[in-house]
Amino acid sequence: MNVVDSCGWIEVFADGPLAASFAPYLRDLRSVVTPTIVIYEVYRKLKQTTSEDEALSAITVLHRTTIVPLSTEIALTAADLAIQHHLSMADAFVLATGYSTDADVITSDRSFKDLPRVVYFPKS
């Protein structure tokens, strides 16, 4: 199982320079876990940079993954991870969701660099 962070989805939908790095992790959408915060971030970014229709099309793809809503357990784990690793709220929710579902987090967000269970692709 993998959690593809918002930056990975956005790279793929926008055909960005790291799209090919994220693509192998999105081949089997049944093995992808998506925190609800990722739905928010992807929709917001794509609506701002493309159109509402493009953003909604992307969300349709995300809904083919396993959506994991924010729970009390994930929120508390996220708070602990935010304190321990100096993460933003959204990043902490993504990491906590990964840990709670025994999934690796796939990202190009520098905040995650060197954390356990993270596959990090540096931006050029």
N, C-alpha and C positions, 0 to 999 in steps of 0.2 A: 504494500500500500504506500501511496505517496500523497503528500499535500503539495500541490503546486501553488506557490505564492502568487499574489496578484500580479507582480511584475512579470512573472513567467507567462501567465495567460495573456497579458497585454502585449508582450513581445510576440507571441504567436498570432494573435488577432491582427496586430499591426504589421506583421511580417518584419519585425525589427531584427537588428544584427545578431541577437541571441536566440532567435526563434528556433533554429536548428538544434541548439543545445537542449531546449525544453521539449522539443517534439517527441523524442523517444519516451518521455515520461507521460505523454498524453495519448499514446497509441491505443491503450486499452482503458477507456474512460471508466470502466467498472472497477479499476484498481486505484482510482483517484478519489481522494477525500477532499471535500471543499468546505471550509469554514464559512459561515454566513457572512463574516466580515469581508471575505474575498469577493462575494457577490456584490456587496456594496461598493468596494473599491474598483472593481472591473467596470461595473455599470457607470459609476460616476466618471471615471477617466474616459471611457469610450464615448459617453454622451457628450462630454466637454470637447473631445478632440475629433469626433466623427459626427454621428447623428444618434438620435434616440432609436431609430430602427436598427442601426448597427449594434448599438448597446444591447438592445433586447434580443437580437439574434445571438449575440455572445452568451447572454444569460441562458438562452435555450440550450446551448452546448454545455454550460456548467451544470445544468439540471440533469444531464446524463451521467453525472458523477454522483457519489454519495455525499449528500449535503448533511453537514453536522451543525445543528443549531447550538448557539451558546447555552451552556448549562451552568448551574452553580459550580459544579466540579471543575469545569474548564475555566470559568471566571476566576476561581480561587487559585488554580494552578497558574493561570496567566499572570495574576498579580504577583505571585512568588517569583515567576520567571522574569517579570519586568524588573523587580527589585534586584534579583541576582545578576541579571545580564544587562541592565540599563536599557531595556527595550521600550518602544512606544506601546501604547495599548493595542493597536492593531497587530503589530508584530508579535506581541506576547500572546494574543488570541490565536494567531496562526500556529505558533510553536506549541502552545498548550494543546491545541486540537491535534496536531501531529503526535505529540507524546501520548495523548489519551486514546488514540486509535492505533498506536504502534506503527505509525507511518513516518517515513522520512520526509523532511521539508525540502522542496526543490525551489531555489531562489537565486536571484542576482542582487538581492538587497544586502548591502554590506553589514547591516546590523546583525545578520545571522552568521557572518563569517566565523569559522572555528567553533561553532556550537555543536554539541552532539546531535547526531541524526539529521544533519543538514548537508545537502549537496549544494555547493555554492559555485555559481558561474560569475566571475568578475566582469564588470562592464569595462569596455575598452575606453 
